[in-house]
Amino acid sequence: MEQHRNFGRLGFWLLALLWLPAGILATAVARFGAGAGPETESAAWIAMAVTSLQSLIFVAPCGLPLALACRWLWRLGYGRAAWTAGSGLGAVTVAASVVAGLLGPIGILAYALVLSAPVWIAARWLGRGGSRA
């Protein structure tokens, strides 16, 4: 049972850290195509890919606010709402990160914080018993 809990915790942190970089990478592949890159040398293309992946490392913590807010909703017993909010606002955050990427990781973090605010507000309201009439 303890192994299952540890796997669940590890799975959460992996998903929490990797959803935004994976979304940005998927957006780039969809936008520019999987075959985009220098066709002259494969070594140059590999170097460019490694550099791009290194830049995504700085974006990974930017997905934590939404993931932690959804985890809070999940722990309150609103699992379906947590997945719905995470999926919906996650897609919006990935789309907004295309524009925010022009400002760098700080811009992406600002957009991610603003877009995760409704989930934090809902979790706080529901945690205080706001659903009771």
Salt bridges, closest charged atoms under 4 A:
GLU2 OE1 - ARG5 NH1 3.98
